Amino acid sequence: MHLDEGSLPGQLPEIPAGWYVTLLVSDTGVGMDEETQHMIFEPFFTTKEVGKGTGLGLSMVQGIVAQSGGHIRVHSAPGEGTTFRIYLPALPVEPVRPAEAETETAPGGMETVLVVEDQPEVRCYIVAVLKAQGYHVLQASDGEEALSMCRDQNSRFDLVLTDIVMPNIGGQMLASRLVKIRPGIRLLFMSGFTEDVVALKAGSGGKLNFVQKPFTPKQLAAKVRMVLGQ
């Protein structure tokens, strides 16, 4: 579809005029008031009970859409359900001979990665991305399970990818214990809050491997490859 200047009145910031591919997703749920709508794309904001949701889904969607040059809009009202409209820039289709086609693929590998993430949907997303890149992936739902796996002499992995904020044993505490059990283990931290990594850097002398949530599959794959190559 083609959007003209001002064709979406009341939508701020305005979407530039041009051709777009539009994806519409609607539900018939309870809807949201204006205050909630202003918060839905904030990392870790959720209206669900503790342990029932991460608040990362929509922030990751917005990040991916924005990195693609697109825009996302939401219309909702209490009792009227919710509709999301995603506008992605339409690119002209130009025939390209196979010899001229350039494919940019995210770097992969065959190493083993232990993913430590307490939110199931986020963990499943990360595992799926890494498996698609050829990695063998182990997963732990919290720091305690990760420590138990590390103490098992039969388990081996080349990298531990861990969230910083987790109940009981957070990423920083987990890392301090892991290096005692397996000296030299490669660590990659992740978080949706920049203040978490600032505090962690201060405690580690500024040397820290970190990937910011939300991340695209390509960003995650590139960071994992970089750490494994160190």
Steps between C-alpha positions, in 0.01 A plus 500: 500500500605862444493749785482872433614767743241529775310190389511367857378796704577499869784247465822633650769489389371529144579229249685633192307487174571203278413141418465253784421137559246483783456225756190517718449294817179530702346334802169517684649523848438742783682787326725765654457852631720786374739484795572132436546560128774754571696231688456184294825533305712559810729202576366285783172693530212253541151498645529131583573356840859438608627189326224506236665725244829673418388824339768444234285380210371836376827682566682241286239536225536878504879472487491267200244718320702817566824340379317412179405864449138432589242630742248340733169645612249381756131569539321376810236591753373323812254230400566542126805284441827612344628547145866533403599629157857454384621707205813373325656694211421334169808446284488500120534154354798485269593176323850390600697227330615225740865591437432855619296410803667583829392319812601628841472226756555522871813319620445158652702218648501150643591576863279431801323791668326490839207745506395615848169691492212482747230618257389197291394689187822699488706188560320313221562790261873504576533122475323498164727775364820326608390159374422656163863619490628146551584516871429222745294662775445409863256699711442581865197676645694667781843543656467201729430263212792649307736441793382141531572442131845654537584272791415199282832387359323330209356826365713727287431836342708775345293802601250596768242754384320628809246763590618746764171534689368168631347392833722357774823469301540785252739510208780675691494253789474209257805622310709534817421141593544362149855628462595312818347176374624537143784751473525666160134443409376755249210715623251717314249708698164635381246741646230744399623762746815699426548578870553128563798484269642828636500356851642170379780672308593697809539177695698325226751773429322602182566175314166348409339317208144629471206496258208738550141372500304504282732365232447363152618149405784656299615716792497205739683272258767762435562560870517129582747445216713790617524369857577146387774635276675687780 
